[in-house]
């Protein structure tokens, strides 16, 4: 990773795992964490019939959710334990149809301010032992105080 980030919460990895575990929609989609580092989260989803749209491609909503939530995880590694990040805006380019048995996302922070964090999320599809870039998202997140203790 090109940028050096400092942790505001030494327990950031556990906090991010709890966020993914408690997010009902993420659990419904079965999105899993591959790895967590400061400013970066890698995730995946094993594609099932429930992820497909009417033509047999992975639904754009699944791809978008994977990119957005992974970006939130990456941004969340950089905030304090009493803070959360909320998506303000995201733009996604769907580069090709999602075809394959697994989607993988790499989300990396490229701007970290006191109140705004911006993350790039790249989504890849694994199909026939080849990986293809299927989407590129830029996600802007607000850093806010937590109303929820997480317990």
C-alpha positions in Angstrom: 0.0 0.0 0.0 1.4 3.4 -1.0 0.0 5.5 1.8 1.0 5.3 5.5 -2.0 5.4 7.8 -2.1 5.6 11.6 -4.6 3.7 13.7 -6.9 5.6 16.0 -8.2 2.3 17.4 -5.8 -0.6 18.0 -8.8 -2.9 17.9 -9.9 -1.8 14.4 -9.7 -5.3 12.8 -12.1 -6.8 15.4 -14.4 -3.7 15.1 -14.6 -4.1 11.3 -15.3 -7.9 11.6 -18.2 -7.1 14.0 -19.6 -4.6 11.6 -19.7 -7.1 8.8 -21.1 -9.8 11.2 -23.9 -7.5 12.4 -25.0 -6.1 9.0 -28.1 -8.1 8.1 -28.1 -7.4 4.3 -24.4 -8.3 4.1 -25.1 -11.6 5.8 -28.0 -12.2 3.4 -25.6 -11.7 0.5 -23.0 -13.9 2.3 -20.2 -11.3 1.8 -17.0 -12.5 3.6 -13.9 -10.7 4.7 -10.6 -11.9 3.1 -8.3 -9.5 4.8 -8.1 -6.2 6.8 -5.3 -3.7 7.0 -5.2 0.0 7.8 -6.9 1.7 4.9 -7.7 -1.5 3.1 -10.2 -4.3 3.1 -10.5 -7.3 0.8 -13.8 -9.2 0.6 -15.4 -11.8 -1.5 -18.8 -13.5 -2.2 -19.2 -17.0 -3.6 -21.8 -16.5 -6.3 -25.1 -18.4 -5.9 -28.4 -18.3 -7.8 -29.7 -15.7 -5.4 -27.1 -13.3 -6.6 -28.1 -13.5 -10.3 -30.4 -11.3 -12.3 -32.8 -12.6 -15.0 -30.1 -13.2 -17.6 -27.8 -15.2 -15.4 -25.3 -12.4 -14.6 -24.5 -11.2 -11.1 -26.9 -8.5 -10.3 -25.5 -5.0 -10.3 -26.9 -4.5 -6.8 -24.7 -7.3 -5.5 -21.7 -5.8 -7.2 -22.5 -2.3 -5.9 -23.1 -3.5 -2.3 -19.9 -5.5 -2.3 -18.0 -2.3 -3.5 -19.8 0.0 -1.1 -19.6 -2.1 2.1 -16.0 -3.0 1.5 -15.2 0.7 1.1 -16.9 1.3 4.4 -14.8 -1.3 6.0 -11.6 0.2 4.6 -12.6 3.7 5.8 -13.6 2.3 9.2 -10.1 1.0 9.9 -9.0 4.7 10.2 -11.6 6.1 12.6 -11.8 6.0 16.4 -13.7 3.4 18.3 -16.5 5.9 19.0 -16.9 6.9 15.3 -18.5 5.3 12.3 -18.5 6.0 8.6 -21.6 6.5 6.5 -21.7 6.5 2.7 -22.4 10.0 1.4 -22.1 9.2 -2.2 -20.8 6.5 -4.5 -20.2 6.2 -8.2 -19.8 2.9 -9.9 -18.7 1.9 -13.3 -19.9 -1.5 -14.3 -17.2 -2.5 -16.8 -18.5 -5.9 -18.0 -21.2 -8.4 -16.9 -20.5 -10.3 -13.7 -19.9 -13.8 -14.8 -18.3 -16.4 -12.5 -18.3 -18.3 -9.3 -16.7 -15.7 -7.1 -16.6 -11.9 -6.8 -13.6 -10.3 -5.1 -13.3 -6.7 -4.0 -10.2 -4.7 -3.1 -11.2 -1.5 -1.3 -8.4 1.1 -0.6 -8.5 4.5 1.0 -7.0 7.2 -1.2 -8.1 10.3 0.8 -8.4 10.5 4.5 -9.6 13.8 6.1 -11.1 14.5 9.5 -14.7 14.3 8.4 -14.5 12.7 4.9 -12.8 9.6 3.6 -12.7 8.6 -0.1 -12.2 4.9 -1.1 -11.6 3.2 -4.4 -13.2 -0.3 -4.7 -12.3 -2.6 -7.5 -14.5 -5.7 -8.1 -13.3 -8.7 -9.9 -15.1 -11.9 -11.1 -13.4 -15.3 -11.1 -14.6 -17.4 -14.0 -12.9 -20.5 -15.5 -9.7 -19.8 -13.4 -9.4 -16.3 -14.9 -10.1 -13.1 -13.1 -11.7 -10.1 -14.8 -12.3 -6.6 -13.6 -16.0 -6.1 -13.6 -16.5 -2.8 -11.6 -14.7 0.3 -10.3 -16.4 2.4 -7.6 -15.4 5.6 -5.8 -17.1 5.9 -2.4 -17.2 9.0 -0.3 -17.9 8.5 3.4 -18.6 10.8 6.3 -16.9 10.3 9.6 -19.5 10.7 12.4 -19.9 10.0 16.1 -21.5 6.6 16.8 -25.1 6.6 18.2 -24.7 2.9 18.7 -22.2 1.4 21.1 -22.0 -1.9 19.1 -22.7 -4.0 22.2 
